[in-house]
Amino acid sequence: MPTVLRSGPYRFYFYSHEPNEPPHVHVDRGDATIKIWLGDCTVARSHGFRAHEINAIIATTRENRDRMTEAWHEFFD
């Protein structure tokens, strides 16, 4: 599970066994988890995060989308 970013209490990463899906990141904080598509920074699924946290995570994803997408392609290509 390559970690591509740590921001505050959040860890942004992807699973090494998901190459057939579009680029995305998983974000965890404790037991809470969210999956975000990198193409349009939309939420694929979420569990345990409050709305204000989701908004902050999406904003961080947008700010770092190029870096995360590059890491995805470097790993899977």
C-alpha positions in Angstrom: 0.0 0.0 0.0 2.0 2.9 -1.2 1.4 6.1 0.9 1.4 9.1 -1.4 0.7 11.8 1.2 0.2 12.4 4.9 -1.7 15.5 5.9 -2.6 16.1 9.5 -4.3 12.9 10.8 -5.0 11.6 7.2 -3.0 9.1 5.2 -3.5 9.1 1.4 -2.6 5.8 -0.3 -3.6 3.3 -2.9 -3.7 -0.5 -2.9 -1.2 -2.2 -5.1 -3.8 -4.7 -6.4 -6.2 -2.2 -8.0 -4.6 -1.5 -11.4 -7.8 -2.0 -13.4 -9.7 0.8 -11.7 -9.3 4.5 -12.7 -6.7 6.4 -10.6 -7.9 7.0 -7.1 -6.7 7.3 -3.5 -7.9 5.9 -0.2 -7.7 8.1 2.9 -7.8 6.8 6.4 -8.0 8.3 9.9 -8.5 5.7 12.6 -11.5 3.6 11.6 -12.8 6.1 9.1 -12.1 5.6 5.4 -12.9 7.2 2.1 -12.1 6.5 -1.6 -11.7 9.4 -4.0 -11.5 9.3 -7.8 -8.5 11.4 -8.9 -10.0 12.4 -12.2 -12.7 14.6 -10.8 -12.0 14.4 -7.1 -15.4 12.8 -6.3 -16.1 10.4 -3.5 -16.5 6.8 -4.6 -17.4 5.7 -1.0 -17.0 6.9 2.5 -17.4 5.5 6.0 -17.0 7.3 9.3 -16.1 10.8 8.1 -18.2 13.8 8.8 -19.2 16.2 6.0 -16.7 18.9 7.0 -13.9 16.3 7.0 -14.9 15.0 3.6 -14.8 18.5 2.3 -11.3 19.0 3.7 -10.1 15.7 2.3 -11.4 16.5 -1.1 -9.7 19.9 -1.0 -6.4 18.3 0.0 -6.9 15.8 -2.8 -7.5 18.6 -5.4 -4.4 20.5 -4.2 -2.2 17.3 -4.6 -4.1 15.6 -7.5 -1.2 16.0 -10.0 1.3 14.5 -7.6 -1.0 11.6 -6.6 -1.9 10.8 -10.2 1.8 10.8 -11.1 2.5 8.4 -8.3 -0.4 6.2 -9.5 1.0 6.0 -13.0 4.5 5.5 -11.9 3.4 2.5 -9.8 1.1 0.8 -12.2 2.6 1.7 -15.6 
